[in-house]
Amino acid sequence: MFWTTATLLVILAFARVSTSPMSGEMTDTDVNIPAVKDGLNFAVGEFNKQSNDVYIYKVAKVIKATSQVVSGTMYRFEVEMVISGCKPSPQEMCAKDNSELKKPYTCYFEVWSQPWLGPPKLMKNVCKH
């Protein structure tokens, strides 16, 4: 059978595409990627805005981070959160080291990013102690 160079290139291109994640498929992602880090920082910032606590919260540990391309990007984060001990003020007044403030709990955030439509949206914000 005679294979042309063009035919082989098409076959190789298809093989490469078919082994990469498909659009709409959830994939693990690295939180050090700037867009992913921005999504997590946005989720934590929105969480702190909605919290009625005296102190701000921070991420102690990222348990899992995934992304999915769906008319933009849906980021899903499972994180361990702790109360930072700092109040949300320009002077960042922080409490003395208090073990009660350091008890971690798990939060699940979903952030939908469509940069061409404006800022991201926090779609899900669930925390359990």
Backbone as JSON, one array per atom type, in Angstrom:
{
  "sequence": "MFWTTATLLVILAFARVSTSPMSGEMTDTDVNIPAVKDGLNFAVGEFNKQSNDVYIYKVAKVIKATSQVVSGTMYRFEVEMVISGCKPSPQEMCAKDNSELKKPYTCYFEVWSQPWLGPPKLMKNVCKH",
  "N": [[0.85, -1.18, 0.0], [0.51, 2.23, -0.73], [1.53, 5.07, 0.94], [1.03, 8.47, 1.24], [2.91, 11.42, 2.08], [1.25, 13.42, 3.12], [-0.97, 11.93, 3.98], [0.16, 10.4, 6.04], [0.88, 12.47, 7.8], [-1.65, 13.44, 8.54], [-2.67, 11.18, 9.88], [-0.82, 10.99, 12.01], [-1.28, 13.47, 13.26], [-3.95, 13.14, 14.08], [-3.64, 11.02, 15.88], [-2.1, 12.26, 17.87], [-3.88, 14.26, 18.79], [-5.98, 12.67, 19.7], [-4.93, 11.5, 21.98], [-4.64, 13.5, 23.78], [-6.27, 15.48, 26.39], [-9.73, 15.79, 25.88], [-11.89, 18.47, 24.82], [-13.99, 19.68, 27.3], [-13.5, 17.63, 29.02], [-12.65, 16.75, 32.34], [-9.62, 17.6, 33.87], [-6.68, 17.03, 35.86], [-4.87, 19.73, 37.28], [-2.15, 22.08, 37.55], [-1.61, 24.12, 40.29], [0.23, 26.12, 40.18], [0.22, 27.29, 37.75], [-0.36, 30.37, 36.25], [-3.1, 31.22, 35.49], [-4.67, 29.33, 36.79], [-3.89, 29.7, 39.45], [-4.83, 32.31, 39.74], [-7.57, 31.79, 39.58], [-8.0, 30.3, 41.95], [-7.2, 32.19, 43.89], [-9.16, 34.11, 43.41], [-11.47, 32.68, 44.21], [-10.96, 32.29, 46.97], [-10.81, 34.95, 47.8], [-13.47, 35.82, 47.25], [-14.8, 34.09, 48.99], [-13.86, 35.08, 51.43], [-15.03, 37.63, 51.35], [-17.73, 36.99, 51.57], [-17.82, 35.8, 54.02], [-18.72, 36.1, 57.42], [-16.93, 36.38, 59.37], [-14.54, 37.61, 61.78], [-11.89, 37.42, 61.09], [-9.68, 36.88, 58.26], [-9.54, 34.21, 55.86], [-7.27, 31.65, 54.74], [-5.6, 29.57, 52.31], [-4.39, 26.53, 53.38], [-3.57, 24.16, 52.33], [-3.6, 22.69, 49.13], [-5.7, 20.27, 48.11], [-6.77, 19.1, 45.8], [-6.83, 20.08, 42.41], [-8.58, 20.86, 39.52], [-9.35, 21.3, 36.03], [-11.6, 22.28, 33.41], [-12.52, 22.64, 30.08], [-15.1, 24.55, 29.06], [-16.85, 26.48, 27.29], [-15.14, 28.59, 28.06], [-13.26, 28.32, 31.06], [-13.71, 25.96, 33.6], [-12.78, 25.85, 36.83], [-12.04, 23.66, 39.46], [-11.61, 23.34, 42.86], [-10.36, 21.67, 45.66], [-9.67, 22.35, 48.85], [-7.73, 22.82, 51.85], [-8.59, 24.89, 54.39], [-7.66, 27.55, 56.64], [-8.15, 29.8, 59.38], [-6.63, 32.87, 59.14], [-5.93, 34.57, 61.18], [-5.62, 37.2, 60.83], [-7.11, 40.41, 60.47], [-9.34, 41.79, 58.02], [-8.1, 44.44, 57.08], [-6.46, 47.51, 56.13], [-4.18, 47.74, 57.73], [-3.68, 45.16, 58.41], [-4.15, 43.78, 60.94], [-3.16, 41.32, 63.13], [-3.96, 38.45, 65.09], [-2.5, 37.07, 68.07], [-0.61, 33.99, 68.04], [-2.88, 31.47, 67.92], [-4.17, 28.43, 68.67], [-6.78, 27.62, 68.17], [-7.51, 29.07, 65.94], [-6.08, 27.85, 63.96], [-7.18, 25.42, 63.23], [-7.79, 23.27, 60.63], [-10.14, 23.09, 57.87], [-12.15, 21.62, 55.26], [-12.71, 22.92, 52.02], [-14.65, 23.36, 49.06], [-14.45, 24.71, 45.95], [-15.83, 26.13, 42.98], [-14.94, 27.74, 40.09], [-15.82, 29.71, 37.39], [-14.37, 30.77, 34.54], [-14.52, 33.14, 32.08], [-12.91, 35.07, 30.33], [-13.42, 36.9, 28.23], [-15.94, 37.8, 28.75], [-15.87, 39.16, 31.11], [-15.17, 39.46, 34.68], [-14.29, 36.45, 36.6], [-16.63, 33.92, 37.86], [-17.84, 32.79, 40.96], [-19.03, 29.74, 41.31], [-19.6, 27.63, 43.03], [-19.34, 27.13, 46.49], [-18.49, 25.54, 49.09], [-18.02, 24.58, 52.36], [-16.79, 22.5, 54.98], [-16.51, 21.85, 58.39]],
  "CA": [[0.0, 0.0, 0.0], [1.29, 3.44, -0.88], [1.12, 6.15, 1.84], [1.63, 9.76, 0.92], [3.35, 12.19, 3.25], [0.08, 14.11, 3.66], [-1.78, 10.94, 4.69], [0.85, 10.09, 7.29], [0.77, 13.63, 8.68], [-3.02, 13.46, 9.07], [-2.77, 10.09, 10.85], [-0.05, 11.38, 13.19], [-1.98, 14.57, 13.92], [-5.12, 12.57, 14.74], [-3.16, 10.23, 17.02], [-1.69, 13.19, 18.91], [-5.08, 14.9, 19.33], [-6.83, 11.71, 20.41], [-4.34, 11.14, 23.26], [-4.69, 14.64, 24.68], [-7.61, 15.62, 26.95], [-10.75, 16.35, 24.98], [-12.61, 19.62, 25.32], [-15.09, 19.27, 28.15], [-13.05, 16.59, 29.93], [-12.02, 17.27, 33.55], [-8.23, 17.16, 33.99], [-5.92, 17.58, 36.97], [-4.11, 20.88, 36.84], [-1.12, 22.58, 38.45], [-2.0, 25.41, 40.85], [1.27, 27.12, 39.94], [-0.07, 27.94, 36.47], [-0.95, 31.67, 36.62], [-4.56, 31.3, 35.37], [-5.23, 28.47, 37.84], [-3.64, 30.41, 40.71], [-5.78, 33.43, 39.76], [-8.9, 31.24, 39.89], [-8.04, 29.96, 43.37], [-7.17, 33.45, 44.65], [-10.48, 34.71, 43.26], [-12.4, 31.92, 45.05], [-10.67, 32.59, 48.38], [-11.22, 36.35, 48.01], [-14.94, 35.86, 47.32], [-15.16, 33.41, 50.23], [-13.62, 36.02, 52.53], [-16.03, 38.71, 51.26], [-19.02, 36.45, 52.01], [-17.7, 35.32, 55.39], [-19.05, 37.09, 58.45], [-15.94, 36.19, 60.42], [-13.69, 38.76, 62.09], [-10.6, 37.18, 60.48], [-9.69, 36.37, 56.89], [-9.16, 32.81, 55.7], [-6.24, 31.41, 53.73], [-5.43, 28.17, 51.93], [-3.28, 25.87, 54.04], [-3.12, 23.07, 51.47], [-4.45, 22.34, 48.0], [-5.88, 18.82, 48.06], [-6.95, 18.74, 44.4], [-7.21, 21.17, 41.5], [-8.87, 20.36, 38.18], [-9.92, 22.29, 35.11], [-12.41, 21.73, 32.33], [-12.85, 23.65, 29.09], [-16.54, 24.58, 28.78], [-17.14, 27.88, 26.97], [-14.31, 29.21, 29.08], [-12.65, 27.26, 31.86], [-14.26, 25.71, 34.93], [-11.77, 25.36, 37.77], [-12.58, 23.06, 40.68], [-10.57, 23.26, 43.87], [-10.63, 21.14, 46.99], [-8.56, 22.92, 49.61], [-7.8, 22.88, 53.3], [-8.55, 26.31, 54.77], [-7.49, 27.91, 58.04], [-8.31, 31.22, 59.66], [-5.27, 33.42, 59.16], [-5.67, 35.34, 62.4], [-5.51, 38.61, 60.44], [-8.37, 41.07, 60.14], [-9.3, 42.4, 56.68], [-7.94, 45.89, 57.15], [-5.2, 47.93, 55.5], [-3.06, 47.53, 58.64], [-3.57, 43.71, 58.61], [-3.99, 43.48, 62.36], [-3.19, 39.88, 63.31], [-4.03, 37.95, 66.46], [-1.37, 36.24, 68.53], [-0.76, 32.59, 67.63], [-3.99, 30.85, 68.64], [-4.39, 27.11, 68.07], [-8.18, 27.53, 67.7], [-7.57, 29.66, 64.61], [-5.33, 27.03, 63.01], [-7.86, 24.17, 62.91], [-8.16, 23.29, 59.2], [-11.35, 22.46, 57.38], [-12.1, 21.42, 53.81], [-13.61, 23.72, 51.18], [-14.74, 23.0, 47.64], [-14.8, 25.88, 45.16], [-15.88, 26.05, 41.52], [-14.8, 29.07, 39.49], [-16.0, 29.69, 35.94], [-13.65, 31.89, 33.94], [-14.75, 33.5, 30.68], [-12.29, 36.39, 30.33], [-14.0, 37.8, 27.23], [-17.22, 38.3, 29.27], [-15.67, 39.9, 32.35], [-14.49, 38.74, 35.76], [-14.78, 35.09, 36.84], [-17.79, 33.76, 38.74], [-17.76, 31.71, 41.93], [-20.23, 28.95, 41.08], [-19.85, 26.78, 44.18], [-18.54, 27.5, 47.65], [-18.98, 24.66, 50.15], [-16.99, 24.28, 53.36], [-17.23, 21.72, 56.13], [-15.53, 21.82, 59.5]],
  "C": [[0.9, 1.24, 0.0], [0.72, 4.54, 0.02], [1.81, 7.44, 1.43], [2.04, 10.46, 2.22], [2.16, 12.88, 3.9], [-0.78, 13.15, 4.47], [-1.15, 10.6, 6.03], [0.77, 11.24, 8.28], [-0.62, 13.72, 9.31], [-3.19, 12.39, 10.13], [-2.03, 10.45, 12.14], [-0.73, 12.5, 13.96], [-3.2, 14.06, 14.67], [-4.7, 11.79, 15.98], [-2.75, 11.14, 18.17], [-2.89, 13.84, 19.57], [-5.88, 13.91, 20.16], [-6.23, 11.27, 21.74], [-4.32, 12.31, 24.24], [-6.11, 14.78, 25.22], [-8.56, 16.31, 25.97], [-11.37, 17.58, 25.63], [-13.79, 19.12, 26.13], [-14.7, 18.19, 29.15], [-12.35, 17.23, 31.13], [-10.59, 16.72, 33.64], [-7.6, 17.78, 35.23], [-5.08, 18.73, 36.44], [-3.16, 21.34, 37.93], [-1.52, 23.95, 38.96], [-0.94, 26.48, 40.69], [1.12, 27.79, 38.58], [-0.8, 29.24, 36.79], [-2.48, 31.73, 36.55], [-5.25, 30.47, 36.45], [-5.08, 29.15, 39.21], [-4.6, 31.6, 40.84], [-7.18, 32.95, 40.12], [-9.03, 30.91, 41.36], [-8.03, 31.22, 44.23], [-8.51, 34.16, 44.57], [-11.48, 34.02, 44.19], [-12.21, 32.25, 46.53], [-11.07, 34.03, 48.71], [-12.72, 36.5, 48.13], [-15.43, 35.19, 48.6], [-14.98, 34.37, 51.41], [-14.61, 37.18, 52.52], [-17.36, 38.25, 51.84], [-19.01, 35.99, 53.47], [-18.04, 36.44, 56.36], [-18.07, 37.01, 59.61], [-15.12, 37.46, 60.59], [-12.35, 38.66, 61.35], [-10.75, 36.71, 59.03], [-9.17, 34.94, 56.88], [-8.07, 32.7, 54.63], [-6.17, 29.91, 53.46], [-4.21, 27.63, 52.65], [-2.69, 24.8, 53.13], [-4.11, 22.87, 50.33], [-4.5, 20.81, 47.93], [-5.98, 18.36, 46.61], [-7.35, 19.98, 43.62], [-7.42, 20.56, 40.12], [-9.4, 21.5, 37.33], [-10.65, 21.57, 33.99], [-12.74, 22.88, 31.37], [-14.32, 23.51, 28.72], [-16.93, 26.04, 28.52], [-16.41, 28.79, 27.96], [-13.65, 28.07, 29.83], [-13.32, 27.18, 33.21], [-13.13, 25.14, 35.76], [-12.48, 24.81, 38.99], [-11.42, 22.86, 41.64], [-11.11, 22.61, 45.14], [-9.41, 21.55, 47.81], [-8.81, 22.79, 51.11], [-7.62, 24.34, 53.67], [-8.31, 26.45, 56.27], [-7.78, 29.41, 58.18], [-6.91, 31.79, 59.83], [-4.93, 34.12, 60.47], [-5.53, 36.82, 62.11], [-6.89, 39.16, 60.09], [-8.24, 41.73, 58.77], [-9.25, 43.93, 56.75], [-6.61, 46.26, 56.51], [-3.98, 47.68, 56.4], [-2.81, 46.05, 58.89], [-3.25, 43.38, 60.06], [-4.16, 41.97, 62.56], [-3.2, 39.51, 64.78], [-2.76, 37.19, 66.8], [-1.64, 34.8, 68.08], [-1.79, 31.91, 68.52], [-4.31, 29.53, 67.96], [-5.82, 26.93, 67.57], [-8.31, 28.07, 66.28], [-6.94, 28.75, 63.56], [-6.0, 25.71, 62.67], [-8.32, 24.19, 61.45], [-9.53, 22.67, 58.94], [-11.33, 22.48, 55.87], [-13.15, 22.29, 53.11], [-13.53, 23.22, 49.74], [-15.24, 24.23, 46.9], [-14.89, 25.51, 43.68], [-15.87, 27.47, 40.98], [-14.92, 28.92, 37.98], [-15.38, 30.95, 35.37], [-13.97, 32.0, 32.46], [-14.23, 34.92, 30.51], [-12.9, 37.38, 29.34], [-15.34, 38.37, 27.68], [-17.08, 39.1, 30.55], [-15.01, 39.05, 33.41], [-15.06, 37.33, 35.95], [-15.97, 35.08, 37.79], [-17.53, 32.59, 39.68], [-19.07, 30.95, 41.86], [-20.6, 28.08, 42.28], [-18.85, 27.14, 45.27], [-19.08, 26.7, 48.84], [-17.82, 24.33, 51.07], [-17.59, 23.46, 54.48], [-16.12, 21.65, 57.14], [-15.23, 20.41, 59.89]]
}
